[in-house]
Amino acid sequence: MQILRLSFDNLPSPAIKKCFAYCSIFPQDTEMEEDMLIELWMAEGFLQVDLKNKTMENKTMENKTMEEIGEYYLEILLQSSLLEEINYGGRRRYYKMHDMVHDVAKSIMSKSTKVINSETGSEDNGNQVRCLVIDSFGEGTINLFESRSNLLHTLFLNRSGLSDDILTKLRNLYVLNLSRVKNLNLPISIGKLIHLRYINFEGSAIETLPGSVCKLYNLQTLRLNRSALKVLLKGMCDLISLRHLHFYTLAEEFQMPSDTRVL
């Protein structure tokens, strides 16, 4: 464990350390897709170059896109043996953490991340919680959620959707993951989450998106693959910051809105 901690301490920048620690929000043995990791890091602001800080690394990254910076960070984590690549021989690249490496990352994020399930319970971590992963809602979960909602940057919900009352409290949210959530109806108030940069509805039961989604002017990534969605919004051309739209469907009746060509 000490050797792994030393590998972490020797990472060349605070940004790469944040990217590594953030991976602990996924359960052990999760195979993390390269594009998804980079998009999450981007949403959290980990891939921004500080031009005021004239380090050699920042000079190297100055003219690179955030996606290219993310790829560079992944290579460093691979070289440091903090991530391992899962090779399936296709175009997509996947990564996972050894259990002991995951424990190190989890310990680093322990004050800022809370995972709530049947095993962990919903005890309060204090005022530093910024990432919340919820498998089930109970009374304790709701109380914790309401007391920390305005502080959250990342929210993963694995079992249930969001009510309008809860959604309006997430004023500083960057990442919203509702993948594989069933019985999902998204409230119109999502348009008020002006800082939202990443939404994942992949594999969810969502059939329609409220028009207010088109008011999320800071949204960078929208993941809709394998969802029940039948049509994209006509106003998506207003999503001026959108960099990644993932939407794959086999529905024969589906038609792409004409204004998405300007994205």
ZIPE-V269657 format. One record per backbone hydrogen bond with DSSP energy under -0.5 kcal/mol. NH is the residue of the N-H (numbers start at 0). CO is the residue of the C=O. E is the energy in kcal/mol with one decimal. If there is no record, write none. Layout:
# ZIPE-V269657
nh:NH co:CO e:E
nh:NH co:CO e:E
This chain:
# ZIPE-V269657
nh:4 co:0 e:-2.3
nh:5 co:1 e:-2.1
nh:6 co:2 e:-2.0
nh:7 co:3 e:-2.0
nh:8 co:4 e:-2.7
nh:9 co:5 e:-1.7
nh:10 co:7 e:-1.7
nh:16 co:12 e:-1.7
nh:17 co:13 e:-2.1
nh:18 co:14 e:-2.1
nh:19 co:15 e:-2.4
nh:20 co:16 e:-2.5
nh:21 co:17 e:-2.2
nh:22 co:18 e:-0.8
nh:22 co:19 e:-1.1
nh:23 co:20 e:-1.8
nh:24 co:21 e:-1.8
nh:25 co:22 e:-1.5
nh:28 co:96 e:-0.6
nh:29 co:26 e:-1.6
nh:31 co:29 e:-0.8
nh:31 co:94 e:-3.5
nh:32 co:30 e:-0.5
nh:33 co:92 e:-3.0
nh:36 co:32 e:-2.4
nh:37 co:33 e:-2.3
nh:38 co:34 e:-2.4
nh:39 co:35 e:-2.2
nh:40 co:36 e:-2.7
nh:41 co:37 e:-2.4
nh:42 co:38 e:-2.1
nh:43 co:39 e:-1.8
nh:44 co:40 e:-0.5
nh:44 co:41 e:-1.2
nh:45 co:40 e:-2.3
nh:46 co:40 e:-0.5
nh:47 co:44 e:-0.8
nh:49 co:47 e:-0.5
nh:50 co:48 e:-1.1
nh:52 co:49 e:-1.1
nh:53 co:51 e:-1.0
nh:54 co:52 e:-1.9
nh:58 co:54 e:-2.0
nh:59 co:55 e:-1.9
nh:60 co:56 e:-2.0
nh:61 co:57 e:-0.9
nh:63 co:60 e:-1.9
nh:68 co:64 e:-2.1
nh:69 co:65 e:-2.4
nh:70 co:66 e:-2.0
nh:71 co:67 e:-2.0
nh:72 co:68 e:-2.4
nh:73 co:69 e:-2.1
nh:74 co:70 e:-1.9
nh:75 co:71 e:-1.8
nh:76 co:72 e:-2.2
nh:77 co:73 e:-2.2
nh:78 co:74 e:-2.5
nh:79 co:75 e:-1.7
nh:80 co:77 e:-1.7
nh:81 co:76 e:-2.4
nh:82 co:76 e:-1.3
nh:83 co:95 e:-2.3
nh:85 co:93 e:-3.0
nh:86 co:84 e:-0.7
nh:87 co:85 e:-0.7
nh:93 co:85 e:-1.0
nh:94 co:31 e:-2.2
nh:95 co:83 e:-2.2
nh:101 co:97 e:-2.7
nh:102 co:98 e:-1.9
nh:103 co:99 e:-1.7
nh:104 co:100 e:-2.5
nh:105 co:101 e:-2.8
nh:106 co:102 e:-2.1
nh:107 co:103 e:-1.7
nh:108 co:104 e:-1.7
nh:109 co:106 e:-0.6
nh:111 co:108 e:-0.7
nh:112 co:108 e:-1.8
nh:113 co:130 e:-2.5
nh:115 co:113 e:-0.5
nh:115 co:132 e:-3.4
nh:116 co:114 e:-0.6
nh:120 co:116 e:-2.0
nh:128 co:125 e:-1.0
nh:129 co:111 e:-3.3
nh:130 co:111 e:-2.7
nh:131 co:153 e:-2.3
nh:132 co:113 e:-2.7
nh:133 co:131 e:-0.5
nh:133 co:155 e:-3.1
nh:134 co:115 e:-2.9
nh:134 co:132 e:-0.5
nh:135 co:115 e:-0.6
nh:137 co:135 e:-0.5
nh:141 co:137 e:-2.4
nh:142 co:138 e:-2.1
nh:143 co:139 e:-2.3
nh:144 co:140 e:-3.0
nh:145 co:141 e:-2.6
nh:146 co:142 e:-1.7
nh:147 co:143 e:-1.3
nh:147 co:144 e:-0.5
nh:148 co:144 e:-1.5
nh:150 co:147 e:-2.0
nh:151 co:147 e:-0.9
nh:151 co:148 e:-0.6
nh:152 co:129 e:-3.1
nh:153 co:129 e:-2.2
nh:154 co:174 e:-2.0
nh:155 co:131 e:-2.7
nh:156 co:154 e:-0.5
nh:156 co:176 e:-2.7
nh:157 co:133 e:-2.6
nh:157 co:155 e:-0.5
nh:166 co:162 e:-2.5
nh:167 co:163 e:-1.8
nh:168 co:165 e:-1.5
nh:169 co:166 e:-1.6
nh:170 co:168 e:-1.5
nh:172 co:169 e:-1.3
nh:173 co:152 e:-2.5
nh:174 co:152 e:-2.7
nh:175 co:197 e:-2.5
nh:176 co:154 e:-2.8
nh:177 co:175 e:-0.6
nh:177 co:199 e:-2.9
nh:179 co:201 e:-1.6
nh:180 co:177 e:-1.7
nh:184 co:182 e:-0.6
nh:186 co:184 e:-0.5
nh:189 co:186 e:-1.5
nh:190 co:187 e:-1.7
nh:191 co:188 e:-2.1
nh:192 co:189 e:-1.8
nh:193 co:191 e:-2.1
nh:195 co:192 e:-1.9
nh:196 co:173 e:-2.7
nh:197 co:173 e:-1.9
nh:198 co:220 e:-2.0
nh:199 co:175 e:-2.2
nh:200 co:222 e:-3.2
nh:202 co:224 e:-1.8
nh:203 co:200 e:-2.1
nh:204 co:180 e:-2.2
nh:212 co:209 e:-2.1
nh:213 co:210 e:-1.6
nh:214 co:211 e:-2.1
nh:215 co:212 e:-1.9
nh:216 co:214 e:-1.9
nh:218 co:215 e:-1.8
nh:219 co:196 e:-2.4
nh:220 co:196 e:-2.1
nh:221 co:243 e:-2.6
nh:222 co:198 e:-2.7
nh:223 co:221 e:-0.6
nh:223 co:245 e:-3.7
nh:224 co:245 e:-0.5
nh:225 co:247 e:-1.1
nh:226 co:223 e:-1.7
nh:227 co:203 e:-1.0
nh:229 co:206 e:-1.4
nh:231 co:254 e:-0.5
nh:235 co:232 e:-1.0
nh:236 co:233 e:-0.5
nh:237 co:234 e:-2.2
nh:238 co:235 e:-1.8
nh:239 co:237 e:-2.1
nh:241 co:238 e:-1.5
nh:242 co:219 e:-2.9
nh:243 co:219 e:-2.5
nh:245 co:221 e:-2.7
nh:245 co:243 e:-0.5
nh:246 co:244 e:-0.7
nh:253 co:250 e:-1.1
nh:259 co:256 e:-1.5
nh:260 co:257 e:-1.3
nh:261 co:258 e:-1.3
nh:262 co:259 e:-1.4
